[in-house]
């Protein structure tokens, strides 16, 4: 194995080349590229201010042409013998660097785009009523989250406190139903002016790449507060993202048609000519044990439709905007991307290999979400991992 070969299970090869922000002991934050078991120090190699700024925002704002040129340049640096000698001093062991939040998040929007997840929650939480709301098949439903609590993988998950419903009225205290939501996030690079709409075919002109998201959720807080304006404290305490952002350009082989739509769509959401379904395979591990493998391909609403809907009213995009897919769930129970689905609302606990059972998360639990995608050469690319450990309420 050389530094160009992906270590077992990572998949960060030459077709991947994700960008992130890292530091070494006592050093400044700068941009790096993950390849094999190494990080290519773009800041040190190029001395370009955009790679020494401590976030990806300055580079992402340069737009698709700059993104393509850097990808081509990095590929040459890593493969051309004439370039290798100058590059190798800037290849650092990946296990010796500290990763940071890759972007300064401008706005954060979370969608609700898995039909299986939406139907499961409707069945569990609203028995006897239609599982999907009347608008669900007509538009990508979403909510505006809290950008300031988006944090890099590994950030402690402090159990949040808030109000929850009890038999004799609301009570205050730590959540008793702490949950996960396995999601895929999309990072915006190219901004827009206020009043400008982004059509579905222009996703790649604005979105640089993909990360993994765990939208931690306090289900009891959420259930008490969400009527009539939707999620608030039950979601805003922490959203974790993976440290490496995989360029959208790396996922061309993963593009698939989305599922057939049940109803005719409004013109701005029609995507027959530019489908952006993605054949991603997610994996959720609880304390090291795989508890779910959600597939992304069945997602009803694609990222291109989400972006088109997000901007159809003229809302502007800013560099660093993050929008997430919503919980990824498939048709089978073991393809569910949340514990509320895996345990049927807490009524059917899951049993782990060590004999313990879970309905929702306990203090000390560690959740890790990983994902892979088909690569251009027939293998699989990695989207990295996002992980968090639950700590007691403060």
Secondary structure, DSSP 8 states (H G I E B T S, - for coil): --TTS--TTT---TTT--EEEEE-TT---EEEEEETTEEEEHHHHH--GGGSSSSSHHHHTT-HHHHHHHHHHHHHHHH-HHHHHHHHTTEEEGGGSEEE-SS----EEEE---HHHHHHHHHHHSTTS-SS-TTTTTS--EEE--GGGEEETT--EE--EEEEEETTEEEEEE-S-EE--EEEEEEE-S---TT----GGGHHHHEEEEEEEE--EEHHHHHHH-TTT--STTTTT-EEE-S-BEEGGGGGGGEE-----SS---GGG--TTS--EE-EEEEEEETTEEEE--BSTT-SS-HHHHHHHHHTT-----TT-EEE------SSGGG-SSHHHHTTTTTS-EE-TTS-EESS--TT-EEEEEEEEE-TTSSEEEEEEEEEEEE---
